[in-house]
Amino acid sequence: MTTMEHTLGASIARLESRAKVTGTARYAAEYVTDDALYAWPVPAGIARGEITAVHTEAAMTDPAVVVVLTHQNAPRLHPVEDRTLTLLQSSHIAHRGQYIALAVATSLEAARSAAGAVLVQYKADHHDVVLAEDHPGLYMPEEIDGLWPGTREHGDFDTVYATAEIRTDAVYTTPPMHNHPMEPHAATALWDGDALTVYDSNQGSVTVQHTLAQLFGIDAGQVRVVSEHVGGGFGSKGTARPHVVLAAMAARVVGRPVKLAVPRNHMPAVVGHRAPTIQRIRIGAGRDGCIQALAHEVVTCTSMVGRFVEAAALPSRVMYIAPNSRTAHRVTRLDIPAPSWMRAPGECPGMFALESAIDELAYVCGIDPVELRIRNDPQVEPDSGLPFSSRHLTECLREGARRFGWHERDPSPGTRYEGRLLIGSGVAASMYPVVILPSRAEVRADPDGHYWVRVNATDIGTGARTVLAQIAADALTAPLGYVHISIGSTDLPEAPLAGGSSGTASWGWAVHNACVRLRGLIEHSGGSVPAGGLSVSADTTEDVKSGQEYARCAFGAQFAEVQVDTDTAEVRLRRLTGVFAAGRILNARTARSQFIGGMTMGLSMALMEGSTMDPEFGDYAERDFASYHVAVCADVPAIEAHWIDEEDPHLNPMHSKGIGEIGIVGTAAAVANAVHHATGVRVRTLPIRPDTLLPHFA
Ligand code: MOS
């Protein structure tokens, strides 16, 4: 009974799939509570300044409206580090769309209409919302996220670059992008005395629990956060967001449960977004394509209320041999909504620039871009000098080239016509670091052979719940059907967030350890479980310190084929093939979904996604799905995701690397490189839309 259907790696369907497709899986706004009220927030109508007066009389005329909260009557909150969460505490406006009032009513319609009837007067200050390469506010952050130095130098970039045989120098730009998970940020909040329960859509309920406790001045033990099913997050649900604070605040004021779901067109302003980047990459190389000097310099922006910096130069510290290098970030504060994590922050926009630049170098040198990458593949991580725990980028490139039919390709750009279509193909590498965080987990055995696993993991649509059950079944050598798993509540053993592609490795390690020890206990007692059951809990705080003597990353290679309409300049993706090396793959079905999902986001980034800051208005112009286009089924051609077997003993007991984000990294560059191969036009600004390309066909 130990192997077969539950073996790690098997294609197990999601445990909650039936509940999801039949509509019985409950999301945060769907919890039925007696007597619930509905809340609708009011966004600020200026980008910077002060509220001088708020008139709520008109909003209150509808008897369905219970209260309108503003900075004048809202309960006081205690300060927290994330200043986007100290809501309705002052008359100051830090960005357009910031929540400044909340209407609460017996119906959603009444709340919405009351929110619209709140009259706010402002004193507007001049606002500054546009990022520019020469913005006077640019400064060099010493560190980013407390994790990475803002700038790194090795050797002497300037001298070696100046004398290199081959030199490239180009600027790549990426636009603001928005997370837009299918399920908007939503919460249902209810108080019982000083005890708060929230059903909340987030990527990690422990952070939400602690943030709410701090804000409301109560013990974390008095806050219960339930996040059983979450309809996507893409980074924007990695921390508590305004909706859950407002729902809890309103519920406290009215003494009844309150529901709040963020309207789609508010999301770009209140849940984080990907900041725009301007990235200059200079490469000095020999005629053999070997890189001698590499500079990756990033200019980006953050908000007045946050500290987030898009760490786009990080990939250049990991990817290629570069004895002389400079990787640096400069950032400026603008009066914009707070940027934050979005779908492989740092690596994703950074690898668009780096992998485009590598393709440019390959063309200049006349070397195949697959071969050029292999020539520059390092033995140790260039920045840290640490050996890689495993690095199979070369294998991914070779296997991808074989599957894609890369070598049948004529490398000359702009020459393959099919009627009015130009056809081309491109390649790019992918990379995402291994992140493992401490976690707890608990497992109980019952005498009847059933096992109960408890861990406060969050399944944001990835299949985490299913993979954790597989890890448990494997460690217990029990059939999957006898393993019952509870996740998604702060009542369960404490666990970190679903972010940084760290979830399965982090939670799974704790589950694995608890299950192995429980199995040992059962074997020790002659194979039987006493009447009262047996239970074991695990805490991996010490375990996760191992492996730090290695640089640990997942790698991949992506190959894209595009067609470009020479009349309309519309780019369509024809094929996308990805090959990844991400340690042991624990569930082939959910892993494939993760890779394909990431690659879809990547093609979406390449060809569609991006918003524009309106300098006068002071906010993003595209705030709904009519104007902010994300890839839909019709945009997605044959995507293939494959992986190579990678044995890496320096990770965790499952030997797994994270797979959530690597699929998006590199995709946009593969598409842009294919567009160049098709047309001979090098597009260095995303997204690649007809308005970008058409002028080149005139
Ligand atoms: Mo992901 S952007 O680390 O949630």
Residues whose N, C-alpha, C, O or C-beta is under 5 A from the ligand:
A	BS01	MOS	F234 G235 G238 W341 M342 R343 A344 P345 A498 G499 G500 S501
